[in-house]
Amino acid sequence: MLSRFSASTTSARIVLIEAAPKVLGTFTPTLSEAAEEHLQKLGVEIRLGHAVEKIDNDGVIVAGERIASKTVIWTAGVAPSPAGKWLGAETDRAGRVRVQSDLSVPGQPEIFVIGDTASLDQDGKPLPGVAQVAMQQGRYVEKLIRHHLAGKNSAKPFRYFDKGNMAVVGKGYAVLQSGKMHLHGLIAWLAWAFIHITFLAQLSLKISVFLQWGWLFLTGQRGSRLIVKHCASKNGETG
C-alpha cells in the first residue's frame, strides 16, 4: 500500500508498480482513482496488476519487461514476530498467531497476542495490521486482565472500531476515508497534518513538527538535520 509519496519527476523517471488492480487498495474506488490521477499529474508512471518478477543491479523486471533503474524502493511490508513458533500455536499464511475472540491463544487462555503478531477475523475479513488495531487491542487486554484479577466476569469479545484511514500522496494532497466521509486534496492533507500533530506526546515536539511542515509546505525545502556526537578526549575535554 502506498502511504506517502514525495519526489520530483523533473530530474528522474518514477515508476510505481503495484500488483493489485488499484493503488491504495484499502480505500474506496473513488479515492483510489483520485490518488492515481494525482500521481499521474505529478509525472509518475503507474503500472497496476503486475508484481515485480526480479530485482538486480540493472533495475527490475515486470511482466517480462525490464525497467532500468539505479534506485529501487521496495514496500512489501515486514514479517511478523515468530511468536507462533515459540507458542506452538496455529498461524495464518503470513505467520501471525490465530487468536480467539478475547485475543487469547487457543488452549492457552493465560497468553494474549495483539497487534501485528495476531490474526483475528471480523465480519469475515482479517483485521489489518495497523496502529489503530494494536492500540484498541492493548486497551482491551488491559481491561480484561484487570477484570480477571478482580474476579469479575470476562468482558465482551474484542471488536475493532475503524476510525478511518488516511494517506498522503504528494505535497499538500491526501486522501481521507472515515465512515461516509470521503475527502481528497488539500483539505484531507490539512486533516492528516492536524491529527498527526495532535497525537504527538510533547508540546515542544508538536511545535517543532508544525514549524518544519509549515516551512516545507511554503518553500518546498526540508530543514537541516544535524547529528552531533560529543566524544570525551584524553584530557577529559569534549569535542
C-alpha positions, -999 to 999 in steps of 0.1 A, spaced: 0 0 0 13 35 -9 12 55 23 33 86 15 47 100 -17 72 128 -21 95 130 -51 105 152 -81 98 140 -116 117 168 -132 151 151 -128 141 115 -125 117 89 -140 95 75 -113 76 42 -119 51 29 -93 45 -8 -96 15 -23 -78 4 -60 -80 -31 -51 -70 -56 -37 -96 -55 -2 -80 -34 20 -58 -44 24 -21 -64 -8 -22 -80 -3 12 -97 29 1 -129 33 -19 -126 32 -57 -133 70 -58 -105 79 -35 -82 53 -51 -88 68 -86 -83 103 -72 -49 93 -58 -39 76 -90 -49 107 -110 -29 130 -88 2 108 -91 -1 109 -128 -3 147 -127 30 146 -108 45 127 -136 45 92 -120 41 62 -143 17 37 -127 17 0 -136 -11 -20 -119 -19 -57 -118 17 -69 -122 42 -79 -95 79 -75 -97 95 -107 -110 131 -99 -104 154 -72 -90 190 -69 -99 218 -43 -103 203 -30 -135 167 -25 -123 136 -47 -122 116 -70 -145 79 -66 -145 56 -88 -168 87 -98 -188 98 -62 -193 129 -48 -179 127 -13 -163 162 1 -160 168 18 -126 196 27 -103 172 31 -73 145 6 -63 123 12 -32 106 -20 -20 75 -15 2 62 -50 7 60 -49 45 77 -69 71 75 -104 85 56 -109 118 72 -120 151 80 -157 153 58 -159 184 37 -187 167 67 -210 168 75 -201 204 40 -209 215 34 -238 192 2 -221 181 -17 -221 148 -8 -193 125 -21 -178 93 -3 -178 59 17 -147 70 28 -163 102 6 -144 126 -9 -162 156 -46 -171 152 -62 -158 183 -97 -163 199 -123 -135 202 -108 -124 235 -73 -122 219 -61 -153 238 -42 -182 223 -64 -213 218 -56 -238 246 -35 -212 265 -60 -187 280 -33 -170 301 -15 -158 269 -27 -129 248 -14 -119 214 -21 -85 199 -10 -61 172 9 -72 141 16 -106 157 -21 -115 160 -46 -127 133 -83 -122 140 -112 -122 116 -140 -97 120 -171 -98 97 -154 -124 76 -122 -103 70 -89 -103 88 -81 -72 108 -54 -50 93 -20 -47 109 -23 -10 117 -17 10 148 -54 16 154 -60 -21 158 -30 -26 181 -39 3 204 -75 -9 208 -64 -45 214 -39 -33 240 -66 -14 259 -90 -44 256 -65 -68 271 -55 -44 299 -92 -42 309 -96 -80 306 -67 -87 328 -79 -62 355 -113 -79 354 -97 -113 359 -77 -101 389 -108 -85 404 -127 -117 400 -152 -101 376 -169 -117 346 -150 -116 313 -155 -87 290 -173 -90 257 -154 -103 227 -130 -78 211 -144 -58 183 -124 -33 163 -139 2 157 -125 16 125 -119 54 130 -109 59 94 -79 58 71 -56 84 56 -27 86 32 -5 114 19 0 115 -19 24 143 -26 28 179 -13 -5 193 1 -25 163 -11 -40 134 8 -70 111 8 -92 105 39 -118 79 45 -138 78 77 -173 62 76 -193 80 50 -169 109 49 -145 107 19 -122 136 12 -92 142 -11 -69 171 -18 -57 199 4 -85 196 30 -77 160 36 -40 168 39 -47 195 65 -68 170 84 -40 145 82 -14 170 95 -37 182 123 -44 146 136 -7 136 134 4 167 153 -23 163 179 -12 128 188 25 137 193 33 133 230 53 165 239 43 201 232 78 210 221 77 182 195 43 194 183 57 229 178 88 216 161 69 194 137 44 221 129 72 246 120 91 220 99 59 210 79 50 247 75 84 255 62 84 225 38 49 234 25 57 270 18 92 266 4 95 230 -7 127 228 13 133 205 42 150 218 73 186 208 81 192 178 103 224 176 123 236 148 144 263 160 169 283 134 188 302 146 218 333 125 224 355 128 255 392 135 247 421 120 267 423 153 286 387 150 297 376 177 273 346 172 249 348 178 212 
